[in-house]
Amino acid sequence: MADCCSGKACEIEALRERQSATLKIVLAINAVMFVVELTAGLLGNSISLVADSLDMLGDALVYGFSLYVVALGAAMKARAALFKGIIMLAFGLFVLGQAIWRIAYPQLPVFETIGLIGLLALTTNGICFWLLWRHRADDINMSSVWLCSRNDIIANISVLFAALGVWLTHSGWPDIVIGLGLAALFLRSAMHVLRESFKELRVARD
């Protein structure tokens, strides 16, 4: 019997194993950072940290679902991408609601907490981004996962700007503005992923 590793089937299996190993690592990182950021955001009265923590939770769910479908067919991967898009949409609307609430009932965030935790989140998401980079063009499943990671980097940098703004102005408005910006980012990414997933589903049915 010929060595399977000389054929396409073995190459695909090796790719799936690499994808699974990467997803397990980024899943663990995001799950831990969700707890850290949510706690810090609630204690520090920061909408931007709470928003970023929810992004971490959404990513953890996304990575878990992506891990489940990594060895499945194109149709299932498209459904997974659809699920991810719905998650992004839900969190975008939630963060938008939180930002509006803070406008109505303002509180001064603790800029030291925002800056420290934001820097920690940026470091951990930088690791995730680096791990996912080589998989970004594998398929729609890994492409949507990489897109989540890219958005995380943007969100983390925004959180650091929120900390700087609160420190300079002694106002909660920079934190609110960043929260609104993150909500817009979630919603824009959600629409992109949903469009792509619907395209893939149509192709899979043909």
C-alpha positions as CSV (number, residue, x, y, z in Angstrom):
1,M,0.0,0.0,0.0
2,A,1.3,3.4,-0.9
3,D,2.2,5.9,1.8
4,C,-0.8,8.1,2.4
5,C,1.4,11.1,3.0
6,S,2.3,11.1,-0.6
7,G,-1.2,12.0,-1.5
8,K,-3.6,14.9,-1.2
9,A,-5.6,13.2,1.6
10,C,-2.7,13.2,4.0
11,E,-1.9,16.8,3.3
12,I,-5.5,17.8,4.1
13,E,-5.4,15.7,7.3
14,A,-2.1,17.4,8.4
15,L,-3.6,20.8,7.7
16,R,-6.7,20.0,9.8
17,E,-4.4,18.9,12.7
18,R,-2.5,22.2,12.5
19,Q,-5.7,24.1,12.4
20,S,-7.1,22.2,15.4
21,A,-3.9,22.8,17.5
22,T,-4.0,26.5,16.7
23,L,-7.7,26.9,17.6
24,K,-7.3,25.1,20.9
25,I,-4.5,27.6,21.9
26,V,-6.4,30.7,20.9
27,L,-9.6,29.4,22.5
28,A,-7.9,29.0,25.9
29,I,-6.3,32.5,25.6
30,N,-9.6,34.2,24.8
31,A,-11.6,32.3,27.5
32,V,-9.1,33.5,30.2
33,M,-9.0,37.0,28.9
34,F,-12.8,37.3,28.9
35,V,-12.9,36.7,32.6
36,V,-10.0,39.1,33.3
37,E,-11.3,41.9,31.1
38,L,-15.0,41.6,32.2
39,T,-13.9,41.7,35.9
40,A,-11.7,44.7,35.3
41,G,-14.3,46.5,33.1
42,L,-17.0,46.1,35.8
43,L,-14.7,47.2,38.6
44,G,-13.2,50.1,36.6
45,N,-16.6,51.3,35.2
46,S,-15.2,51.0,31.6
47,I,-17.6,50.3,28.7
48,S,-14.6,49.8,26.4
49,L,-13.2,47.0,28.6
50,V,-16.6,45.4,28.9
51,A,-17.0,45.6,25.2
52,D,-13.6,44.1,24.6
53,S,-14.3,41.3,27.1
54,L,-17.5,40.4,25.3
55,D,-15.5,40.3,22.1
56,M,-13.2,37.8,23.8
57,L,-16.1,35.7,24.9
58,G,-17.5,35.8,21.3
59,D,-14.2,34.8,20.0
60,A,-13.9,31.9,22.4
61,L,-17.3,30.6,21.2
62,V,-16.3,31.2,17.6
63,Y,-13.0,29.3,18.0
64,G,-14.8,26.4,19.8
65,F,-17.3,26.1,17.0
66,S,-14.6,26.4,14.4
67,L,-12.7,23.6,16.1
68,Y,-15.8,21.5,15.8
69,V,-16.2,22.0,12.1
70,V,-12.5,22.0,11.1
71,A,-12.8,18.5,9.6
72,L,-16.2,18.9,8.1
73,G,-17.4,19.9,4.7
74,A,-17.8,23.2,3.0
75,A,-21.5,23.5,3.8
76,M,-20.9,23.0,7.5
77,K,-18.1,25.5,7.5
78,A,-20.3,28.0,5.9
79,R,-22.9,27.4,8.6
80,A,-20.2,27.9,11.2
81,A,-19.3,31.2,9.6
82,L,-23.0,32.2,9.6
83,F,-23.1,31.4,13.4
84,K,-20.0,33.6,13.9
85,G,-21.6,36.4,12.0
86,I,-24.7,36.2,14.2
87,I,-22.5,36.3,17.3
88,M,-20.7,39.4,16.1
89,L,-24.1,41.1,15.3
90,A,-25.4,40.3,18.8
91,F,-22.4,41.6,20.6
92,G,-22.3,44.7,18.4
93,L,-25.9,45.5,19.4
94,F,-25.2,44.8,23.0
95,V,-22.2,47.1,23.2
96,L,-24.2,49.8,21.4
97,G,-26.9,49.5,24.1
98,Q,-24.3,49.7,26.9
99,A,-22.8,52.8,25.4
100,I,-26.2,54.5,25.2
101,W,-26.8,53.5,28.8
102,R,-23.5,55.1,29.9
103,I,-24.5,58.3,28.0
104,A,-27.7,58.4,30.0
105,Y,-26.1,57.5,33.3
106,P,-22.4,58.6,33.1
107,Q,-19.6,57.2,35.4
108,L,-15.9,58.1,35.4
109,P,-13.9,55.1,34.4
110,V,-10.6,54.2,36.1
111,F,-8.0,55.0,33.3
112,E,-5.2,53.0,35.0
113,T,-7.3,49.8,34.9
114,I,-8.3,50.4,31.3
115,G,-4.7,51.0,30.2
116,L,-3.2,48.1,32.1
117,I,-5.8,45.5,31.0
118,G,-5.9,46.9,27.5
119,L,-2.2,46.4,27.2
120,L,-2.5,42.8,28.4
121,A,-5.3,42.1,26.0
122,L,-3.3,43.6,23.1
123,T,-0.3,41.3,24.0
124,T,-2.4,38.2,24.2
125,N,-4.3,39.0,21.0
126,G,-1.1,39.7,19.2
127,I,-0.1,36.1,20.0
128,C,-3.4,34.8,18.6
129,F,-3.0,36.9,15.5
130,W,0.4,35.6,14.9
131,L,-0.8,32.0,15.4
132,L,-3.7,32.4,13.0
133,W,-1.8,34.3,10.3
134,R,-0.7,31.3,8.3
135,H,-4.2,29.8,8.3
136,R,-6.0,33.0,7.2
137,A,-6.5,31.7,3.6
138,D,-7.1,28.0,4.3
139,D,-10.9,28.1,4.0
140,I,-13.9,30.2,5.0
141,N,-13.8,28.7,8.5
142,M,-10.2,29.8,9.3
143,S,-10.6,33.1,7.3
144,S,-13.5,34.2,9.5
145,V,-11.5,33.2,12.6
146,W,-8.6,35.3,11.4
147,L,-10.9,38.2,10.8
148,C,-12.0,38.0,14.4
149,S,-8.4,38.1,15.6
150,R,-7.6,41.1,13.4
151,N,-10.6,42.9,14.8
152,D,-9.3,42.1,18.3
153,I,-6.1,44.0,17.6
154,I,-8.0,47.0,16.5
155,A,-10.3,46.9,19.5
156,N,-7.3,46.6,21.9
157,I,-5.6,49.6,20.5
158,S,-8.8,51.5,20.7
159,V,-9.1,50.6,24.4
160,L,-5.6,52.1,25.0
161,F,-6.8,55.3,23.3
162,A,-9.8,55.3,25.6
163,A,-7.5,55.1,28.7
164,L,-5.4,58.0,27.4
165,G,-8.5,60.0,26.6
166,V,-10.0,59.5,30.1
167,W,-6.7,60.4,31.7
168,L,-6.4,63.6,29.6
169,T,-10.0,64.8,29.9
170,H,-11.1,63.4,33.3
171,S,-14.3,62.5,31.5
172,G,-16.0,59.2,30.6
173,W,-16.7,60.4,27.0
174,P,-13.5,58.9,25.4
175,D,-14.5,55.5,26.9
176,I,-18.1,55.9,25.5
177,V,-16.8,57.0,22.1
178,I,-14.5,54.0,21.9
179,G,-17.4,51.7,23.0
180,L,-19.5,53.1,20.1
181,G,-16.6,52.6,17.7
182,L,-16.2,49.0,18.8
183,A,-20.0,48.4,18.4
184,A,-19.7,49.7,14.8
185,L,-16.7,47.5,14.2
186,F,-18.6,44.4,15.4
187,L,-21.6,45.2,13.3
188,R,-19.5,45.9,10.1
189,S,-17.6,42.6,10.5
190,A,-20.8,40.8,11.2
191,M,-22.3,41.9,7.9
192,H,-19.1,40.9,6.0
193,V,-19.1,37.4,7.5
194,L,-22.8,37.0,7.0
195,R,-22.6,38.0,3.3
196,E,-19.7,35.6,2.8
197,S,-21.4,32.7,4.6
198,F,-24.5,33.1,2.5
199,K,-22.4,33.0,-0.6
200,E,-20.7,29.8,0.5
201,L,-24.0,28.2,1.4
202,R,-25.4,28.9,-2.0
203,V,-22.3,27.4,-3.7
204,A,-22.6,24.3,-1.4
205,R,-26.2,23.8,-2.4
206,D,-25.4,23.9,-6.2
